[in-house]
């Protein structure tokens, strides 16, 4: 993997973590609302045994979804905070990425032009012999 790909990958991670954080935040809020709906139904309605058992299973899955979202949010928060506290870092890394890509491109398209005739005649005799043998 090229150096520029590592830098680009990290920058992509920094951009995507904000989106993932927002999704986790929304999922957690939605799960909280769903929990309240279930709890109010249990409190205010007179459901039968089977409906209550179904709601019990439902609340378990809603709470697990909420826990997963909350964990994702908690893990992303330090990164989000760091990015906010160091705004120059991302722009500096973007600049570095450009410089590294230019250097990689320069190295890829590199060629050399002889400045002297010191290499004249080397290999020409052998090439003729190989051609004659064929």
HELIX and SHEET records of a PDB file:
HELIX    1   1 UNK A    3  UNK A   44  1                                  42    
HELIX    2   2 UNK A   49  UNK A   85  1                                  37    
HELIX    3   3 UNK A   87  UNK A  108  1                                  22    
HELIX    4   4 UNK A  124  UNK A  133  1                                  10    
END                                                                             
